[in-house]
Structure formats: structure tokens, C-alpha cells
């Protein structure tokens, strides 16, 4: 297995772990306050930015797959909002989904910039 494939695989594992953590926090009736960034929408933005970065790096050579993963992350955010309607003390909010989407865009732009920068850098010889 190439170093690139191993690296992509590590990012995919991290994506799955972060997605599970996001779901656990989002579907808990009272999430722990000590990990909050102080504003619910900022929590959404940061979480989905991190997920988007992992998705972009996890499929670093597959543009169409990256786009599909980013759309899947938005659908994931929508699913969480729908499920939160069933959790006591939680509610579904369009503003949360908007924050998720903005986080996805921010994470994708940051990761895309980094990937373009890395590809443009001279390759070191082993």
C-alpha cells in the first residue's frame, strides 16, 4: 500500500470517529458544556469544518468523491437535526443546519487550499 493510500485511509478513519463523536454530542439530551466554544452555532461550524477537512484529505486525489462526501456531510447535518426533534431537551433548527453548511464550506476551502499548496511544492527525494 502506498504512503498516499495509507494517509487517505487514516483521514477516513478520523472522519468516521469524528462523525460518531458529533452524533453522540448532538443526540445527547444535555451535552457537556466544558467542550463548548461558547456559542451553539460556532460549535456546529467548527465540528462540520473538521469533518469537511477530513473528507477532503481522505479522498485527496478524487475530486468527484470529495464533492459527494461534502454533500453527504450536509445530509448528515440535516439527519442530526431531524433526529434531535426526538431527543428530550433538544430541537431542530434551520440555523444549525446553516452553520453546518458554512462549516463544510470553510473546511473544504481550507483543505482545498492546503492540497493545492502541497501539490505545488517541490517533491523531496527519498
NORKANOR-V663608 format. One record per residue. N is the residue number from 1. RES is the residue in one letter. D_LAST is the distance of its C-alpha to the last C-alpha in whole Angstrom. Layout:
# NORKANOR-V663608
N;RES;D_LAST
N;RES;D_LAST
This chain:
# NORKANOR-V663608
1;X;17
2;X;14
3;X;13
4;X;15
5;X;18
6;X;17
7;X;17
8;X;20
9;X;22
10;X;22
11;X;23
12;X;26
13;X;27
14;X;27
15;X;29
16;X;32
17;X;32
18;X;33
19;X;35
20;X;37
21;X;37
22;X;39
23;X;41
24;X;42
25;X;43
26;X;45
27;X;47
28;X;48
29;X;52
30;X;51
31;X;47
32;X;46
33;X;47
34;X;44
35;X;41
36;X;43
37;X;42
38;X;46
39;X;46
40;X;46
41;X;45
42;X;42
43;X;41
44;X;41
45;X;39
46;X;36
47;X;36
48;X;36
49;X;33
50;X;31
51;X;32
52;X;31
53;X;27
54;X;27
55;X;28
56;X;26
57;X;23
58;X;24
59;X;24
60;X;21
61;X;21
62;X;25
63;X;28
64;X;31
65;X;30
66;X;29
67;X;32
68;X;34
69;X;33
70;X;34
71;X;37
72;X;37
73;X;37
74;X;40
75;X;42
76;X;41
77;X;42
78;X;45
79;X;46
80;X;45
81;X;48
82;X;50
83;X;50
84;X;50
85;X;54
86;X;55
87;X;53
88;X;56
89;X;56
90;X;53
91;X;54
92;X;52
93;X;51
94;X;50
95;X;49
96;X;46
97;X;45
98;X;45
99;X;43
100;X;41
101;X;40
102;X;39
103;X;37
104;X;35
105;X;35
106;X;34
107;X;31
108;X;30
109;X;30
110;X;28
111;X;25
112;X;26
113;X;25
114;X;22
115;X;21
116;X;22
117;X;20
118;X;17
119;X;17
120;X;18
121;X;15
122;X;13
123;X;9
124;X;6
125;X;4
126;X;0
